[in-house]
Amino acid sequence: MRCPHCGEKRTAVLRTVYRGLSAYRHRRCLSCKIRFSTRERQVRWNQVDRKWPGRSPSRRQWRKLRVLGVRSKCENESCGKDPSQAGVRRHVDHIVPARLIRRLELGNPDLRENLQSLCGTCHGCKLQADHKLCLGDKLGYLEILRRQGFNMGRVDRALALYGL
């Protein structure tokens, strides 16, 4: 919290009092030593508008492509699980993360060249790699995928499709 008197960010909490849904914090500025109080309330997520940044994407094409992807085997070369086996969950995943494509405004993330069918286990590993790519660590992304046995030729084609 900023000090209302000097604007310093460094403040110390002296005491916290909870009343109902609010928390009252008594603070002291570490720069000018003046005491002040703040009131903090919980955020209720049902009252927050959740919207896509920009125009909301059309999901019609995604539904059609997802049905085609769910019917195929796990495309991880080292796994190859068949979705008809009991206990195997099927996922359709974007090779290049859709959130990254939307953030960089590189086009449509739901192209068939960017989709792959994965089992639940492989999808969990792929999410770790996606996080690295979204943080800008392309080498870490490729290393995780190579170690887990993904088709690197297909990954390179998808990255080239979006110019990454």
N, C-alpha and C positions, 0 to 999 in steps of 0.2 A: 504494500500500500504506500502511496505517496503521502508525505506530510502536507496537510492543507496550508501550513504557514510558509515553509521554505521550498516545498516541492521535492525534497529528498526521497529517494526510493528506499533507503535503508531505515527500517523501523523495527522496534522490538515489541513483541506482544507481552504485556504485563499480566493480563488476566483475561479469561474468556468466560462469558456467562451465556448459558443456553436458555432461551425462553421460547417455548412453542417451536415454530419452524425457523426461528432466527437465531443467529449467534452474534452477540455483542462482544467486540474485542476492544480492550483498553490497551492503547499503544503509546510508545514514546519514540520520538524521532531521535536517531543517533547523532544527527548533525546539530540541531538547535535545541535539543533536550526538552521540547514542549510535549505535553501529553494531550492525546486526543482519542476519541472513540469512533469505532466504525460498526455498522450493522451489516451483516451478511445473511442472505437468504439462500435456500436451496433452489436450484433451477429445476423446474418441472418440465421434463422433455415432451410431454404431451401438449404443452402450450407453445413449443418452439416450432417454427415452420421449417420443415426439412425439404430442401429443394435442391435440384441439380444445379451446378453452376452453369449459367447460360440457358440455352434451350434444352428442354428435357428430351432425351434420346427416344427414338421410336424403337419399341421392343418387339414389333411384329417379325422382323427379319431374324432377330435373335431366337425367338421361339422355334422357327422353322429349322434354323441351323443347329439348335440345341438338340432337337429330336433326332437329327441325323447323327450327331456326335455321340449321343447316349447309347445308341445301338451298337457301336463298334467296341472292339477290345481296348484294353489299356495300351496307350501308345508308348509307354515307357519301355525301352528295349530290354531292360533287365527284369522287368516285372511281367508284362504280358498276361495279366489276369483276365479271365473271361467273365463278363458281367452276369452270365447266366448261373455262375456258381453261387451257392448260398452265402450270405454275409458280405458280398462284395458290393459296395456302393459305387455308383457311377457319377462322375462329374465331367462337365464340359468346361474346359479352362482356356483362357486366352494365353497364348505363348508370350506375347508382349502384353503386360498388364493393361487392362482397359482404362484404369484410372490414370495411368501415365500418358496414354494416347490422348485422352480427353484433356488432361492438364496442359499438354504441349500443343494441343489442337492440331494433331497430325492426320486426322481423318476418321474413318469409321473403324472402330476396334473389332467389329463383329464379322470381318471378312473370313471366309472359309480357310484361307491360308494362315490365319492367326488363331485358329481353334484346334484343340486337341482333346481327345477323350482320355480321362485318367481315372484310376481307382482312388478311393479316399486316402489311402496311405501315400501314394505318389503325389496327390494334390497337396497334402500337408507339406511335403518337402519342397514342392514347387512354390508355395506361398513364401517360404523363407527366401528363396531366390528372387521372387518378385519384389520383396521388400528391399533387397540390396539394389536392384535396378532402379527402383523409385528414388532411392537415396543418391543415385548417381554412380554407384559402384558396378560398372558393367563387367569388369573382370571377376569380381566376386560372384556376380550372377551366373556368368558362364562356368565358373569353377564348380559351383554347387550343382548345376545341371549336368556337367560332365561327370562329376563324382557319382551322381544318382543314376546315371545311365540313360539320359534323355537323348533323343536323336538330334545331334548338334547341327547337322545339315539343315534340318527343318527350322531349328532355332535361328540359325544365321540367315535363312531366307526371310523369316518373319521380321527380324531386326532390320534387314535391308529394305523390306517393304515399306517401313516407316522411317527409314533414313537414320537409324540409330547405330 
